[in-house]
């Protein structure tokens, strides 16, 4: 970046140099400001990364409670793989399982037994409602499964979801899971929608359909990734590259440097530098002087100009120019010359044979 201030050309007037310095100063201030603000973001800001996972099935556990006594009072039926357990006199635990292969409708049919009540159940009587609470949710697939529990305190936490449902109606509960990952704590939000169908049932009946909004189940995973030092290096590198490219677009490219940080600073000890300089001097110094540094008309008397030109070509090939294409052209030229020589040899032999046959004919 310092080259923006120092890489002048001898043909540039002074006013043009001042314009270059003005642009270089502005770009340097922009780079330093970007570095400062990005440093403040490390471990304090983050980005949201969203992925989608597909699962072939799901399993949901829920409690269904009511003011009506369960024993001979409430009858719950569901799909074949549904398990129902009594918890308290007024609550039952229902475990609903769904597999994409079976594709069995996930309906829960709940009926109250009027004979077990003191009086018939009606929409105006109390209790005429159910309290449905989701306890856990499990994703099922052929190679993995995850269970999120409402009672979990550290990881795989299910956020609470409760619904009040009334008898005499049909309810649709659909969900589209969202998984959040914040500081290594994963939480599941069922993201439910509940709808009531405009269909009236008997006052002692209620039907509930629980299902995902997409088949197969797509779980949206949201993860907050903190801005770290690697992100800082990536952003700064891209920003400096963009600023440098803009400067080169306006004022032209800088000179190429064949030596990098390793030769200039890391191996900067006297022994290493002496070894590097000795290797370069052995190849690029001759009696014709040092090319590009010493003037051609100041070279020693009697020195070969062709030798100095060859050194310049070697220097350009070694550090500045890619000559692989020219090498391929040279290989094709050699191949064609070989074919041409073979062709000339065949023609010469054919001409010699023709002369011998002509001489024999004349003798006869």
C-alpha positions as CSV (number, residue, x, y, z in Angstrom):
1,X,0.0,0.0,0.0
2,X,2.9,2.4,0.6
3,X,3.7,2.1,-3.1
4,X,0.7,4.3,-3.8
5,X,2.6,7.2,-2.3
6,X,6.1,6.5,-3.6
7,X,5.8,4.9,-7.1
8,X,6.4,7.9,-9.2
9,X,7.4,7.9,-12.9
10,X,10.0,10.3,-14.2
11,X,7.5,11.5,-16.9
12,X,4.9,12.5,-14.4
13,X,4.6,16.3,-13.7
14,X,4.5,17.5,-10.1
15,X,0.8,18.4,-10.1
16,X,0.0,14.8,-11.1
17,X,2.0,13.5,-8.2
18,X,0.0,15.7,-5.8
19,X,-3.3,14.2,-7.3
20,X,-1.9,10.7,-6.7
21,X,-1.0,11.5,-3.1
22,X,-4.5,12.9,-2.5
23,X,-6.2,9.8,-3.8
24,X,-3.7,7.5,-2.0
25,X,-4.4,9.4,1.3
26,X,-8.1,9.1,0.9
27,X,-7.9,5.4,0.1
28,X,-5.6,4.8,3.1
29,X,-8.0,6.6,5.4
30,X,-10.9,4.5,4.1
31,X,-8.8,1.3,4.7
32,X,-7.8,2.3,8.2
33,X,-11.5,3.2,9.1
34,X,-12.7,-0.1,7.8
35,X,-10.0,-1.9,9.9
36,X,-11.1,0.0,13.0
37,X,-14.8,-0.7,12.6
38,X,-14.3,-4.4,11.8
39,X,-12.1,-4.8,14.8
40,X,-14.9,-3.6,17.0
41,X,-17.2,-6.3,15.6
42,X,-15.1,-9.2,16.7
43,X,-17.0,-11.3,19.2
44,X,-19.7,-8.6,19.5
45,X,-21.7,-9.0,16.2
46,X,-22.9,-12.0,14.4
47,X,-24.6,-13.2,11.3
48,X,-27.6,-15.5,10.8
49,X,-26.9,-18.7,8.9
50,X,-30.0,-20.5,7.7
51,X,-30.1,-24.2,6.6
52,X,-32.9,-26.6,5.8
53,X,-32.9,-30.3,7.0
54,X,-35.3,-32.9,5.6
55,X,-36.7,-35.7,7.9
56,X,-38.8,-38.6,6.9
57,X,-40.9,-38.7,10.0
58,X,-41.7,-37.2,13.4
59,X,-42.9,-38.1,16.8
60,X,-44.7,-35.7,19.1
61,X,-45.6,-36.1,22.8
62,X,-48.4,-34.2,24.4
63,X,-50.6,-34.0,27.5
64,X,-54.3,-33.6,27.1
65,X,-56.1,-32.4,30.2
66,X,-59.7,-31.5,31.0
67,X,-62.0,-31.0,34.0
68,X,-63.8,-34.2,33.1
69,X,-62.5,-37.3,35.0
70,X,-60.6,-39.5,32.6
71,X,-61.8,-42.9,34.0
72,X,-64.8,-43.8,31.9
73,X,-65.2,-40.1,31.1
74,X,-62.9,-39.3,28.2
75,X,-62.0,-41.7,25.4
76,X,-59.1,-40.9,23.1
77,X,-58.4,-42.8,19.9
78,X,-55.8,-42.2,17.2
79,X,-53.6,-43.9,14.6
80,X,-52.3,-47.4,15.1
81,X,-48.9,-46.3,16.4
82,X,-50.4,-43.9,19.0
83,X,-49.7,-44.7,22.6
84,X,-52.0,-43.3,25.4
85,X,-51.1,-43.3,29.1
86,X,-53.0,-42.0,32.1
87,X,-51.2,-39.4,34.1
88,X,-53.8,-38.0,36.6
89,X,-57.5,-38.4,37.0
90,X,-57.9,-35.5,34.6
91,X,-54.9,-35.8,32.2
92,X,-53.7,-38.3,29.6
93,X,-50.4,-38.5,27.8
94,X,-50.5,-39.1,24.1
95,X,-47.5,-40.0,21.9
96,X,-48.2,-39.5,18.2
97,X,-45.9,-41.1,15.6
98,X,-45.8,-40.4,11.9
99,X,-43.7,-42.0,9.1
100,X,-43.6,-40.9,5.5
101,X,-43.7,-44.6,4.4
102,X,-46.9,-45.4,6.3
103,X,-48.6,-42.0,5.5
104,X,-51.4,-42.7,8.1
105,X,-53.6,-39.7,8.9
106,X,-52.7,-38.2,12.3
107,X,-56.2,-37.7,13.6
108,X,-57.1,-37.8,17.3
109,X,-60.7,-38.5,18.2
110,X,-61.8,-37.5,21.7
111,X,-65.2,-38.4,23.0
112,X,-66.7,-37.8,26.5
113,X,-69.0,-40.4,28.0
114,X,-72.2,-38.7,29.0
115,X,-73.1,-41.5,31.3
116,X,-70.2,-40.8,33.5
117,X,-71.2,-37.2,34.0
118,X,-73.7,-35.7,36.4
119,X,-75.4,-33.9,33.4
120,X,-75.0,-34.0,29.6
121,X,-72.1,-32.0,28.2
122,X,-73.1,-29.0,26.1
123,X,-71.1,-26.1,24.5
124,X,-72.2,-23.8,27.4
125,X,-71.3,-26.2,30.2
126,X,-68.0,-26.1,32.1
127,X,-65.7,-27.8,31.6
128,X,-66.3,-28.0,27.9
129,X,-62.7,-27.5,26.8
130,X,-59.4,-29.4,26.6
131,X,-55.9,-28.1,27.4
132,X,-53.3,-29.5,25.0
133,X,-49.6,-29.1,25.9
134,X,-46.7,-30.3,23.7
135,X,-44.0,-31.9,25.8
136,X,-41.4,-33.1,23.3
137,X,-40.8,-33.4,19.6
138,X,-38.6,-35.9,17.8
139,X,-37.2,-35.8,14.2
140,X,-36.9,-39.2,12.7
141,X,-34.7,-40.1,9.7
142,X,-32.9,-43.2,8.4
143,X,-29.5,-42.0,9.7
144,X,-30.3,-39.5,12.5
145,X,-32.8,-38.4,15.0
146,X,-33.1,-35.5,17.4
147,X,-35.5,-35.1,20.4
148,X,-36.4,-31.7,21.8
149,X,-37.9,-31.7,25.3
150,X,-39.7,-29.0,27.1
151,X,-38.0,-30.0,30.4
152,X,-34.5,-29.8,29.0
153,X,-32.4,-27.1,30.6
154,X,-29.1,-27.3,28.7
155,X,-29.7,-28.3,25.1
156,X,-32.4,-29.5,22.7
157,X,-35.0,-27.4,24.3
158,X,-38.6,-27.3,23.1
159,X,-40.3,-24.0,23.6
160,X,-43.7,-24.2,25.4
161,X,-46.8,-24.6,23.3
162,X,-50.3,-24.8,24.8
163,X,-53.8,-24.6,23.3
164,X,-57.3,-24.5,24.5
165,X,-59.7,-26.6,22.3
166,X,-63.5,-26.7,22.7
167,X,-65.8,-29.7,22.3
168,X,-68.1,-30.0,19.4
169,X,-65.5,-28.7,16.9
170,X,-62.8,-30.0,14.5
171,X,-59.3,-28.5,14.9
172,X,-56.3,-28.4,12.6
173,X,-52.9,-27.9,14.2
174,X,-50.1,-27.6,11.7
175,X,-46.4,-26.9,12.5
176,X,-43.3,-25.9,10.6
177,X,-40.3,-26.4,12.9
178,X,-37.7,-23.7,13.4
179,X,-34.4,-24.7,15.1
180,X,-32.3,-22.0,16.6
181,X,-28.7,-22.5,17.7
182,X,-27.4,-19.7,20.0
183,X,-24.2,-20.2,21.9
184,X,-24.4,-24.0,21.6
185,X,-27.9,-24.1,23.0
186,X,-30.5,-25.5,20.5
187,X,-34.1,-24.6,20.8
188,X,-37.1,-25.8,18.8
189,X,-40.0,-23.6,18.0
190,X,-42.9,-25.6,16.5
191,X,-44.2,-22.5,14.7
192,X,-47.7,-23.8,14.9
193,X,-50.9,-22.6,13.2
194,X,-54.3,-23.6,14.6
195,X,-57.5,-23.5,12.6
196,X,-61.1,-24.4,13.4
197,X,-63.2,-26.1,10.7
198,X,-66.7,-24.8,10.2
199,X,-68.1,-28.2,11.0
200,X,-70.2,-28.9,14.1
201,X,-69.9,-32.2,15.9
202,X,-71.8,-33.6,18.8
203,X,-71.3,-31.6,22.0
204,X,-69.3,-34.4,23.6
205,X,-66.9,-34.9,20.6
206,X,-63.8,-33.2,19.4
207,X,-61.4,-34.1,16.5
208,X,-57.8,-32.9,16.2
209,X,-55.6,-33.2,13.2
210,X,-51.9,-32.6,14.0
211,X,-49.5,-32.5,11.0
212,X,-46.6,-30.6,9.5
213,X,-47.2,-28.0,6.9
214,X,-44.8,-29.7,4.5
215,X,-44.3,-33.4,3.6
216,X,-41.6,-34.5,4.1
217,X,-40.8,-32.4,7.2
218,X,-38.5,-29.5,6.5
219,X,-36.9,-28.1,9.6
220,X,-35.5,-24.6,9.3
221,X,-32.2,-24.3,11.2
222,X,-31.1,-20.8,12.2
223,X,-27.6,-20.4,13.7
224,X,-26.0,-17.2,14.9
225,X,-22.3,-17.2,14.0
226,X,-20.2,-14.6,15.8
227,X,-17.9,-12.4,13.9
228,X,-14.4,-13.7,14.5
229,X,-10.8,-12.9,13.6
230,X,-11.0,-15.1,10.4
231,X,-14.0,-13.1,9.2
232,X,-12.0,-9.9,10.0
233,X,-9.1,-11.1,7.8
234,X,-11.4,-12.1,5.0
235,X,-13.3,-8.7,5.0
236,X,-10.1,-6.6,5.3
237,X,-8.4,-8.6,2.5
238,X,-11.3,-8.2,0.2
239,X,-11.6,-4.5,1.0
240,X,-7.9,-3.8,0.5
241,X,-8.0,-5.7,-2.8
242,X,-11.0,-3.6,-4.0
243,X,-9.3,-0.3,-3.0
244,X,-6.0,-1.4,-4.6
245,X,-7.8,-2.4,-7.8
246,X,-9.6,0.9,-8.0
247,X,-6.3,2.8,-7.5
248,X,-4.7,0.7,-10.3
249,X,-7.7,1.5,-12.5
250,X,-7.2,5.2,-12.0
251,X,-3.4,5.5,-12.0
252,X,-2.2,2.3,-13.6
253,X,-0.6,-0.8,-12.2
254,X,2.5,-0.6,-10.0
255,X,5.8,-2.3,-10.7
256,X,6.0,-6.0,-10.0
257,X,8.2,-7.2,-7.1
258,X,9.8,-10.6,-7.7
259,X,10.8,-10.8,-4.0
260,X,8.2,-11.1,-1.3
261,X,8.1,-10.9,2.4
262,X,10.2,-14.0,3.0
263,X,13.2,-12.7,1.0
264,X,12.8,-9.1,2.3
265,X,12.1,-9.6,6.0
266,X,11.9,-13.2,7.2
267,X,15.3,-14.4,5.9
268,X,16.9,-11.0,6.6
269,X,19.9,-12.3,8.4
270,X,23.3,-11.5,6.9
271,X,24.0,-15.1,6.1
272,X,20.7,-15.6,4.3
273,X,20.9,-12.3,2.4
274,X,24.5,-13.0,1.3
275,X,23.4,-16.4,0.0
276,X,20.5,-15.0,-1.9
277,X,22.5,-12.1,-3.4
278,X,25.4,-14.5,-4.4
279,X,22.9,-16.8,-6.2
280,X,21.5,-13.8,-8.2
281,X,24.9,-12.3,-8.9
282,X,26.1,-15.7,-10.2
283,X,23.3,-15.8,-12.9
284,X,22.7,-12.1,-13.7
285,X,26.1,-10.5,-13.5
286,X,28.6,-10.6,-16.3
287,X,31.4,-8.6,-17.9
288,X,28.7,-6.7,-19.8
289,X,27.4,-5.1,-16.5
290,X,24.2,-5.4,-14.6
291,X,21.1,-5.0,-16.8
292,X,18.4,-2.5,-16.1
293,X,20.7,-0.8,-13.4
294,X,23.8,0.2,-15.3
295,X,23.4,2.1,-18.5
296,X,24.3,0.2,-21.7
297,X,26.6,3.0,-22.9
298,X,28.5,2.8,-19.6
299,X,29.3,-0.9,-19.8
300,X,32.9,-2.0,-19.8
301,X,34.8,-1.8,-23.1
302,X,35.0,-4.9,-25.2
303,X,31.9,-6.5,-23.4
304,X,29.4,-8.4,-25.4
305,X,26.0,-6.7,-26.0
306,X,24.5,-10.1,-26.9
307,X,25.5,-11.5,-23.6
308,X,23.8,-8.6,-21.8
309,X,20.6,-9.1,-23.8
310,X,20.6,-12.8,-23.0
311,X,20.8,-11.9,-19.3
312,X,17.8,-9.6,-19.7
313,X,15.8,-12.4,-21.4
314,X,16.7,-14.8,-18.6
315,X,15.7,-12.2,-15.9
316,X,12.3,-11.6,-17.6
317,X,11.7,-15.3,-18.0
318,X,12.6,-16.1,-14.4
319,X,10.7,-13.4,-12.6
320,X,8.3,-11.5,-14.8
321,X,7.0,-13.3,-17.9
322,X,5.3,-16.6,-18.4
323,X,7.0,-18.2,-21.5
324,X,5.2,-21.6,-21.4
325,X,3.2,-20.7,-24.6
326,X,6.4,-19.7,-26.4
327,X,8.0,-23.0,-25.3
328,X,5.1,-24.9,-26.9
329,X,5.5,-22.9,-30.1
330,X,9.2,-23.8,-30.1
331,X,8.4,-27.5,-29.7
332,X,6.0,-27.4,-32.6
333,X,8.6,-25.7,-34.7
334,X,11.2,-28.3,-33.9
335,X,8.6,-31.0,-34.7
336,X,7.8,-29.4,-38.0
337,X,11.4,-29.0,-38.9
338,X,12.0,-32.7,-38.2
339,X,9.1,-33.7,-40.5
340,X,10.4,-31.3,-43.1
341,X,13.8,-32.9,-43.0
342,X,12.3,-36.4,-43.4
343,X,10.3,-35.2,-46.3
344,X,13.3,-33.7,-48.0
345,X,15.2,-37.0,-47.5
346,X,12.4,-39.0,-49.1
347,X,12.4,-36.6,-52.1
348,X,16.2,-36.9,-52.5
349,X,16.1,-40.7,-52.4
350,X,13.2,-40.7,-54.9
351,X,15.2,-38.4,-57.3
352,X,18.3,-40.6,-57.0
353,X,16.3,-43.7,-57.9
354,X,14.7,-42.0,-60.8
355,X,18.2,-41.0,-62.2
356,X,19.5,-44.6,-61.9
357,X,16.5,-46.0,-63.8
358,X,16.9,-43.4,-66.6
359,X,20.6,-44.2,-67.0
360,X,19.8,-47.9,-67.3
361,X,17.2,-47.2,-70.0
362,X,19.7,-45.1,-72.1
363,X,22.3,-48.0,-72.0
364,X,19.8,-50.4,-73.3
